[in-house]
């Protein structure tokens, strides 16, 4: 749902959020719940221990179709440095759009649904992403934005048991599997994935059935509604990037530590190496490294180091050697956590650096990511 006068958009679950006492805030052009009466800390802890339900309907949902499924997969490979042709039916893969300089224009999820590809992109980038795909792929590939479905995420160690009460088939799904299953009377497109580091599912549901599905899931004792605040602290502890903060158009996959998402077949020497925007620049980074690398950061003490904090190699003097891109308190860790970029020479785990907070340089150590072990069902 949207307003043509430029006002903030609302997801199909807006009224439900309000009825649950959510604090609504602007986010990516939408009115979204940042927290509920439970509060960010307890919402975070509940998701880690049991199951949390997130409204992610602001994300972009797109279907790609061509004369043959292989044509659609081959065409999308021209825009992303990942193996789309080799993506098996019923499987999903993380990827990113790159620009001519090797920078990341957005990250996304790509699912092979047999006769079509289902793509989920970030809310703030979806208009640009859809325009990019249409310009590059049409008319060979039909690019259709799906505007009649909501998107929910059920995350946490109890997610499987909760969703299995509605359809036992979800128990057979592994991490990054995708299925179409009836849940609470609605045809749902389900992937076993999420943005918290926990086991869980993302569920695309017809807009008309979204509230009923959400209420059915929330009726379970294990499930609480979770807002954007806890979503951010959960993904930060899980070491997951937030587009526009930890990765952007000036960040290459190599400096961002996302080379794992570039399958060997698309790298130098692979059967389908290159052929995507910025390939030469990215391959140069692979061969020669980059000036900076994304790292985990553990501030010493209790003071969080938030986005924009500059990082230095010494307690005084010298130029900044990096910057925090995401930071806050990690409830599961029990202290402040952050991610950012530092000079590659200083990116080794355990390196002592200093973040400048309100004019004072405070110690911070380079830490291994993720901060909290991932709970995916592989």
C-alpha positions, 0 to 999 in steps of 0.5 A: 500500500502506498500514497501517491503524494509521497507520504510514507507507505504502509505494509499490509500489517500496519494496523496489526502493528498499531494494535500490538502497541508498536512504536512506528518510525520511518524506514526506507519510505515506510512506516515500520515498527521499531519496537513493541511494548516488550522492548528491543532488548527482550525482543532480541533475547526472545528471538535468540531463545524462542521465535520472533515474527518480523514484518519485512513486507517493505522489501522488494519481491520480483519474478523473472521469467523467460522463454526457458528457465535457463535463459532467465538464469543466464541473463541474471548472471550478467548482473551478478558475480554469482552462479545463477545457472548452477542454482538448483531448482528449489534452492536460494542463493545470496548475491549482489548487483555490482557496478562498473567499478566493482562496487555493490549496488545492492545485495539480494536473494535469488531463488530458483522456482523452476519455471521462474526466478524469485528475487528479493531486494532491499526496500531502499534500493528496490526501485533502482534494482527493478529499473536496473533489471528491466534495462539490462534483461528486457525484453528477453526476460520479463521483470515483474514486481510483485506488489500483492504479497506481504513478506514475513520472517519467522526467526529463532530456534523454535521457528521450525516447530511453530511453522510445522504445526501449520505444515509438517513439510517445513521440517524437511527443508534445509537452509536456503531451500524454497518451497510453496506450501499452504500455511494458515489457508494461504499459498505461501512461498517459503524459504528457510533463511533470514537475517538474524543468524538464527534458523528460520523462514521467510514467508511470502504470503498474499496480501489479503491473507497476511494479517490472518497468517501473522495472527496465527503465528503470534498465537503460539506461546513461543512467538513474539512480534519483533521490530526493527531495533532487535532486527538490527542488533540480531543481524549485527551480532550475526555479522550480516551486512546492512546495505547503505552502511556496511556495504555500498556502491563504493565497497567491493565484495573483496573489501567487504569480505563477501568473496564466499558468495562468488562461486568458483565458476564465476571467479578467475579460471572458472568456466564462466568467469567474469561477464558481470559489471566491474569484473576486472576491478573485482578480479584485481582486488582478488589478486592484489587485495584491497586497502581496507577490509571489513572486520568485527570490532569489540570495544573494550568497556561498556560504551558502544561505538556507533556508525561513523566513529573513526578508528585510529592505530594509536591513542593519540596522533596519526590519521584515521585507519578506518571507520565503524559502519554498524555498532551498538550493544549486543544483548547476546554478547553482553557488551558493545559490538561493531563492524567497520573497515580498517586498513588491511594491514591492521585487520588481523584478529586481536589487533588493538586499535582506538575508536574516537568517541566524543573526543576520546580514543577508546580501545577496541580490538579486531574480532572474529565474525560472527559474534554469535554462532549461526544456527542455520539448519544445514 
